[in-house]
Amino acid sequence: MSIIDRHIERYSEQQIPRRAILDKLLAARWPLEQLRPRFPEFADGVFVAPPSLAAAPMSPRAITELPSAPILSATKRVLDNAVTGADGISFQYVPLIQCSFPHADPKEATSFTRKNGWLELTLGTTRPDAGLPYGVPARLLTIYCTSEAVRTNSPEIYLGNSVHDFLRRLDVPITRGARGSLSVYANQLLRLIRSTLTIDENIRDGAGRSGLHIRQALFVEEAQLWWDEPEGRVGEGSSLVLSSVLFHSILERSAPLATSAIRQLRKSPMDLDVYAWLVHRLFHLNKPSMVSWNQLSQQFGHSYREARTFRRFFLSSLKRVLSVYPDAKLKVSEAGILLLPSRPHLANHKPIGKRT
């Protein structure tokens, strides 16, 4: 049974009316040619694809009126505030802000670990020959998947035109050929689909007892990919299903980012990482907080052997980030970066879930 048929079966088991099921699949942008033979009782006029995200985003009211499983209150508030990539807001999974993917190709490495304070993230792969996701494409694809999961409240992420609309919205050049962007993003998508995430987080209860919370997840539970020849473009009807552990964690812990800022910073993985970190940290900050150069190096200095080299690249990146978030207040010193309470970058939109 295909992914779409399993969805139809699951919705039917929930006693959702057939028209409501069709509306949900149309909202998720399933290809019309796949929907028509599965819903022959409806006239052709019913099968109307939603407008392109780049042209006219679906309203939050249209999203929340569709019959669906209960939405976490924090997520529903975000949807009610029209927080979608097309409206100017995208989302990133908070652990991937705290401990990001590799900046450059890790070559034959089958795991990659970063540490940030009490949290440690290890990226692995189910296919050692496939390689680990890295660089700008890995970040933009995870932002896309996280944003869509929040927007639709569904673990199924539709690809094809949707992901290409997202890339066009970010002004990512669409080029063909073996080294073109279509091939690069298809390769990074495969790496991401085959990834595993292990998050080790030190915890403490009200009595002061310490412990360790471990979350392990496949990034994707299932995927169906079609390639449009000859470019190797991810074709219509392609979709993936986030693992249940990751999907529910995304609904609990995601941070809003300005799509316009992502567009301006999309050429550098360091820029994207520093931007997401600064926006997330300053949103929660109510008193000055010093972050040492050693802490910053552990989080961002993936491949810099010398501290001074890392510092130079970090400060260069920070300058570009401040150009898109000029209200951020901080002081640079020999000890590190002193973060100061600042006006939130997205004042009307709160992160989903608990403070991290």
Backbone torsions as a table, in degrees:
resi	resn	phi	psi	omega
1	MET	NA	135.6	-179.0
2	SER	-75.0	169.3	180.0
3	ILE	-60.6	-45.2	-177.4
4	ILE	-63.6	-38.5	178.8
5	ASP	-67.0	-35.3	177.7
6	ARG	-66.4	-37.1	177.7
7	HIS	-64.9	-44.3	179.2
8	ILE	-61.3	-42.6	179.0
9	GLU	-62.9	-43.4	-179.2
10	ARG	-64.8	-42.7	177.9
11	TYR	-63.3	-38.7	179.5
12	SER	-64.5	-39.6	177.7
13	GLU	-62.3	-26.9	177.6
14	GLN	-84.8	5.6	178.9
15	GLN	60.6	33.7	174.1
16	ILE	-81.3	131.5	-179.6
17	PRO	-57.5	152.0	-176.8
18	ARG	-59.0	-41.4	-179.8
19	ARG	-63.9	-38.1	178.7
20	ALA	-66.9	-36.9	176.6
21	ILE	-62.2	-46.0	179.4
22	LEU	-60.7	-42.0	179.0
23	ASP	-60.7	-40.2	179.7
24	LYS	-64.2	-42.3	-178.6
25	LEU	-70.5	-35.3	174.7
26	LEU	-64.6	-41.2	179.0
27	ALA	-64.7	-32.1	178.5
28	ALA	-82.0	1.4	175.2
29	ARG	67.5	36.6	171.1
30	TRP	-68.0	143.6	-178.4
31	PRO	-59.1	138.6	-177.5
32	LEU	-61.9	-34.1	-179.1
33	GLU	-67.2	-20.3	175.3
34	GLN	-87.1	-25.1	-177.2
35	LEU	-83.9	-39.1	-174.2
36	ARG	-56.6	-48.9	-178.6
37	PRO	-69.2	-17.5	-179.9
38	ARG	-90.3	-13.1	178.7
39	PHE	-132.4	61.5	-174.5
40	PRO	-68.2	-14.5	-177.5
41	GLU	-76.5	-9.4	-177.4
42	PHE	-103.3	145.6	179.9
43	ALA	-69.8	160.3	-177.6
44	ASP	-58.9	-31.7	-177.7
45	GLY	-64.1	-17.7	179.3
46	VAL	-75.5	-28.2	-173.7
47	PHE	-86.3	78.3	-179.4
48	VAL	-116.5	118.8	179.7
49	ALA	-68.6	143.3	175.3
50	PRO	-64.2	153.7	179.4
51	PRO	-57.7	153.5	175.2
52	SER	-57.4	141.5	178.6
53	LEU	-57.6	-34.4	-176.7
54	ALA	-70.9	-22.9	-176.1
55	ALA	-96.3	-51.8	-175.6
56	ALA	-151.1	100.3	-176.6
57	PRO	-65.1	148.6	173.9
58	MET	-64.9	137.7	-178.9
59	SER	-73.8	152.5	178.7
60	PRO	-62.6	-30.4	178.7
61	ARG	-63.2	-42.9	179.6
62	ALA	-62.3	-35.3	179.8
63	ILE	-68.8	-50.1	-172.2
64	THR	-73.9	-17.6	179.1
65	GLU	-80.7	-15.3	178.8
66	LEU	-69.2	136.8	176.1
67	PRO	-60.2	133.3	-178.4
68	SER	-158.9	175.0	175.2
69	ALA	-68.5	159.8	179.8
70	PRO	-54.8	137.7	179.6
71	ILE	-100.4	134.2	176.0
72	LEU	-55.0	140.1	-172.8
73	SER	-56.6	-41.4	-179.4
74	ALA	-63.6	-41.6	179.3
75	THR	-66.8	-39.9	-180.0
76	LYS	-63.4	-38.3	178.3
77	ARG	-62.5	-38.6	178.8
78	VAL	-64.7	-46.0	179.4
79	LEU	-62.2	-38.7	178.7
80	ASP	-63.5	-24.3	179.3
81	ASN	-91.7	14.8	176.7
82	ALA	61.2	43.6	-179.0
83	VAL	-91.3	92.1	174.3
84	THR	-135.3	160.2	179.9
85	GLY	-57.2	-37.5	-178.6
86	ALA	-69.4	-27.0	179.2
87	ASP	-84.9	0.8	177.5
88	GLY	110.0	-2.5	-178.8
89	ILE	-122.9	133.0	171.5
90	SER	-120.4	171.9	-179.0
91	PHE	-128.3	149.7	170.4
92	GLN	-130.6	144.2	178.1
93	TYR	-68.3	125.7	-170.3
94	VAL	-57.9	-45.4	177.8
95	PRO	-56.9	-27.4	177.0
96	LEU	-81.7	-10.0	169.0
97	ILE	-83.5	-41.2	-178.3
98	GLN	-72.3	-36.6	-179.4
99	CYS	-140.4	100.0	-169.8
100	SER	-89.0	175.2	176.7
101	PHE	-70.3	166.7	176.2
102	PRO	-58.5	148.0	176.1
103	HIS	-76.6	-42.8	-176.8
104	ALA	-118.8	168.5	-178.0
105	ASP	-60.4	118.4	178.5
106	PRO	-79.0	9.0	176.1
107	LYS	58.5	-120.6	-174.2
108	GLU	-83.5	-0.2	-178.3
109	ALA	-60.5	139.7	179.5
110	THR	-108.6	-0.8	174.8
111	SER	-151.4	157.5	-177.2
112	PHE	-149.9	125.1	-175.0
113	THR	-122.9	133.9	172.7
114	ARG	-127.6	151.0	-178.5
115	LYS	-127.8	138.5	177.9
116	ASN	-141.3	97.7	-179.2
117	GLY	60.8	-118.1	-177.2
118	TRP	-85.9	0.1	-175.7
119	LEU	-117.7	138.1	176.7
120	GLU	-131.6	129.8	-179.3
121	LEU	-118.2	132.1	176.2
122	THR	-118.9	122.6	177.0
123	LEU	-96.2	128.8	178.6
124	GLY	-128.6	-174.8	179.6
125	THR	-143.5	145.6	175.2
126	THR	-85.3	-9.5	178.9
127	ARG	-131.3	93.3	-177.4
128	PRO	-54.8	-29.2	-179.3
129	ASP	-77.8	-11.7	-176.6
130	ALA	-83.5	-31.2	-178.1
131	GLY	91.2	165.0	-179.5
132	LEU	-93.8	148.6	175.4
133	PRO	-67.7	148.7	-176.8
134	TYR	-158.9	168.8	171.3
135	GLY	70.0	-163.9	-178.5
136	VAL	-62.4	-46.5	-178.0
137	PRO	-56.9	-41.4	179.7
138	ALA	-61.3	-39.2	-179.4
139	ARG	-69.9	-44.6	-179.1
140	LEU	-66.5	-36.2	178.8
141	LEU	-68.5	-38.8	178.4
142	THR	-70.3	-35.3	175.0
143	ILE	-63.0	-42.2	178.4
144	TYR	-61.3	-48.3	-178.1
145	CYS	-63.7	-43.0	179.3
146	THR	-64.1	-44.2	-179.6
147	SER	-61.9	-43.5	-179.9
148	GLU	-68.0	-38.1	177.7
149	ALA	-61.4	-42.1	178.5
150	VAL	-68.8	-42.7	-175.9
151	ARG	-65.6	-42.0	-173.6
152	THR	-98.6	-11.8	-174.7
153	ASN	55.3	39.3	-178.4
154	SER	-139.6	142.3	177.4
155	PRO	-75.4	-13.5	-179.8
156	GLU	-84.3	126.0	-178.6
157	ILE	-111.9	118.9	179.7
158	TYR	-83.4	136.1	-177.2
159	LEU	-107.7	-136.4	-179.5
160	GLY	63.5	-128.5	-175.8
161	ASN	-61.6	-32.0	-176.3
162	SER	-61.8	-49.0	-178.0
163	VAL	-69.3	-32.1	178.3
164	HIS	-71.6	-35.3	173.7
165	ASP	-61.4	-41.4	179.7
166	PHE	-61.4	-45.8	179.9
167	LEU	-65.4	-39.5	177.4
168	ARG	-64.6	-35.6	178.9
169	ARG	-64.7	-27.0	177.9
170	LEU	-91.6	5.9	-179.3
171	ASP	62.6	29.5	174.5
172	VAL	-74.1	121.4	-179.5
173	PRO	-59.7	130.8	177.7
174	ILE	-95.2	104.0	-177.7
175	THR	-122.6	153.4	-176.7
176	ARG	-108.9	177.9	-179.3
177	GLY	99.1	173.1	-175.8
178	ALA	-59.8	-32.0	-179.1
179	ARG	-109.6	10.3	179.8
180	GLY	-73.7	167.7	-176.0
181	SER	-64.1	-32.6	179.0
182	LEU	-60.8	-43.6	179.4
183	SER	-69.6	-40.3	-179.6
184	VAL	-61.1	-47.5	-177.7
185	TYR	-70.2	-32.5	175.8
186	ALA	-64.9	-41.9	178.3
187	ASN	-64.5	-44.4	179.9
188	GLN	-67.3	-32.7	176.7
189	LEU	-63.7	-43.1	177.3
190	LEU	-62.7	-41.1	177.7
191	ARG	-62.3	-41.7	-179.0
192	LEU	-66.2	-43.2	-179.8
193	ILE	-59.5	-33.6	-177.3
194	ARG	-93.1	11.9	-176.8
195	SER	-87.2	155.5	171.1
196	THR	-124.4	149.7	178.2
197	LEU	-123.6	130.9	171.8
198	THR	-122.5	121.8	-178.3
199	ILE	-117.2	114.2	175.9
200	ASP	-102.2	122.5	-176.0
201	GLU	-130.2	119.4	175.7
202	ASN	-68.6	135.9	-176.8
203	ILE	-130.6	163.6	178.1
204	ARG	-147.0	136.0	-179.9
205	ASP	-92.7	-179.8	-176.0
206	GLY	-62.3	-23.7	-179.7
207	ALA	-88.2	-0.3	179.4
208	GLY	91.1	2.8	179.9
209	ARG	-74.8	133.8	-178.6
210	SER	-94.2	156.3	178.5
211	GLY	-160.6	-172.0	-178.5
212	LEU	-135.2	124.8	175.1
213	HIS	-102.7	122.9	-177.8
214	ILE	-115.1	126.3	175.6
215	ARG	-121.2	124.5	179.6
216	GLN	-124.0	134.5	-176.2
217	ALA	-153.3	143.9	161.4
218	LEU	-69.4	146.1	174.9
219	PHE	-69.4	-44.1	-177.6
220	VAL	-127.1	134.9	178.3
221	GLU	-82.8	-37.0	-174.6
222	GLU	-157.8	148.4	178.2
223	ALA	-146.8	147.0	173.5
224	GLN	-130.4	113.0	-174.3
225	LEU	-118.8	135.5	173.6
226	TRP	-119.4	137.2	-178.3
227	TRP	-106.4	128.3	174.4
228	ASP	-88.9	116.8	-179.2
229	GLU	-82.4	156.3	-0.2
230	PRO	-93.4	2.3	-171.8
231	GLU	-77.8	-15.7	-174.7
232	GLY	77.8	20.3	-179.8
233	ARG	-68.7	142.5	174.6
234	VAL	-67.3	118.4	-169.1
235	GLY	-92.5	174.4	178.1
236	GLU	-60.0	144.7	-178.9
237	GLY	88.0	-4.0	178.1
238	SER	-78.4	141.1	178.1
239	SER	-158.2	163.8	174.0
240	LEU	-138.5	158.2	178.6
241	VAL	-120.5	115.7	177.5
242	LEU	-63.0	146.2	176.5
243	SER	-61.1	150.4	-177.2
244	SER	-58.6	-41.8	-179.4
245	VAL	-61.7	-47.0	-177.9
246	LEU	-68.2	-43.3	-178.1
247	PHE	-58.4	-48.6	-178.9
248	HIS	-68.4	-31.4	176.4
249	SER	-68.9	-36.6	176.4
250	ILE	-61.7	-42.4	179.3
251	LEU	-66.0	-24.3	179.7
252	GLU	-88.4	-30.8	-168.4
253	ARG	-141.6	79.4	176.2
254	SER	-133.3	147.5	-176.4
255	ALA	-118.6	134.6	178.5
256	PRO	-77.3	140.2	177.5
257	LEU	-131.6	150.9	178.4
258	ALA	-77.6	123.3	179.4
259	THR	-60.5	-35.3	179.0
260	SER	-63.5	-36.7	178.3
261	ALA	-69.5	-40.6	177.2
262	ILE	-59.4	-40.8	179.5
263	ARG	-60.4	-42.1	-177.2
264	GLN	-74.0	-25.3	-174.9
265	LEU	-106.0	6.9	-168.3
266	ARG	-70.2	-7.3	-177.5
267	LYS	-84.4	-10.5	-175.4
268	SER	-133.2	125.4	175.9
269	PRO	-63.4	-34.9	177.7
270	MET	-64.3	-43.4	179.3
271	ASP	-59.9	-45.0	179.9
272	LEU	-63.1	-41.1	-179.3
273	ASP	-66.6	-45.9	-177.8
274	VAL	-66.4	-40.1	178.8
275	TYR	-60.8	-50.6	-178.5
276	ALA	-61.8	-41.6	179.3
277	TRP	-63.0	-46.3	-176.3
278	LEU	-66.3	-43.3	179.2
279	VAL	-61.5	-45.1	-177.2
280	HIS	-68.8	-43.9	-178.9
281	ARG	-65.7	-44.8	-175.8
282	LEU	-71.1	-25.9	177.7
283	PHE	-61.8	-39.0	-176.0
284	HIS	-89.9	-7.1	-170.3
285	LEU	-78.9	127.1	175.2
286	ASN	-121.8	1.5	174.2
287	LYS	-154.1	158.8	-178.4
288	PRO	-56.1	143.1	-179.2
289	SER	-139.9	124.8	179.8
290	MET	-91.9	129.9	174.0
291	VAL	-115.5	116.7	-174.1
292	SER	-73.1	160.7	177.4
293	TRP	-63.3	-32.4	177.8
294	ASN	-65.8	-42.4	177.3
295	GLN	-63.7	-42.8	179.2
296	LEU	-64.0	-38.0	179.4
297	SER	-66.2	-39.2	178.3
298	GLN	-63.1	-36.1	-177.2
299	GLN	-83.1	-41.8	-171.7
300	PHE	-112.9	-19.6	-171.7
301	GLY	-86.1	63.4	-171.2
302	HIS	-60.6	-37.9	-171.3
303	SER	-137.2	22.6	-179.5
304	TYR	-98.8	115.9	-176.5
305	ARG	-76.6	-32.1	-177.9
306	GLU	-107.0	136.8	-177.4
307	ALA	-60.6	-39.2	-177.8
308	ARG	-67.6	-32.7	177.3
309	THR	-67.2	-44.6	177.4
310	PHE	-60.2	-44.7	-177.2
311	ARG	-60.9	-40.8	-179.4
312	ARG	-63.5	-45.6	-179.8
313	PHE	-68.4	-38.1	180.0
314	PHE	-63.3	-46.0	-178.6
315	LEU	-65.8	-34.8	176.5
316	SER	-64.6	-42.6	177.6
317	SER	-65.9	-42.9	-179.7
318	LEU	-59.2	-37.8	178.7
319	LYS	-60.9	-42.1	179.3
320	ARG	-69.1	-37.7	179.3
321	VAL	-64.7	-41.1	179.8
322	LEU	-66.2	-22.9	177.6
323	SER	-69.9	-25.1	177.6
324	VAL	-100.5	-12.7	177.6
325	TYR	-132.4	67.6	-174.0
326	PRO	-67.8	-17.0	179.7
327	ASP	-80.9	-6.3	178.4
328	ALA	-67.2	131.1	180.0
329	LYS	-111.6	128.0	179.9
330	LEU	-161.7	164.3	176.9
331	LYS	-132.3	131.8	178.6
332	VAL	-95.6	132.6	179.3
333	SER	-141.5	177.9	177.1
334	GLU	-65.8	-24.1	-178.6
335	ALA	-81.3	-29.1	-177.3
336	GLY	155.4	-145.9	-179.7
337	ILE	-114.3	121.7	175.6
338	LEU	-93.4	111.3	178.5
339	LEU	-86.1	136.2	-177.9
340	LEU	-120.3	148.0	177.3
341	PRO	-50.8	131.4	-173.0
342	SER	-137.6	163.5	172.8
343	ARG	-66.3	128.0	-179.7
344	PRO	-57.7	142.6	-180.0
345	HIS	-63.4	-36.3	178.0
346	LEU	-121.3	79.9	-168.2
347	ALA	-60.2	-29.7	-175.2
348	ASN	-94.7	3.5	-175.2
349	HIS	-130.1	123.7	-178.4
350	LYS	-98.3	149.6	172.7
351	PRO	-60.2	155.6	177.2
352	ILE	-86.9	134.0	171.8
353	GLY	86.8	-163.8	-171.4
354	LYS	-75.3	161.8	174.8
355	ARG	-69.7	138.7	-179.9
356	THR	-133.1	NA	NA
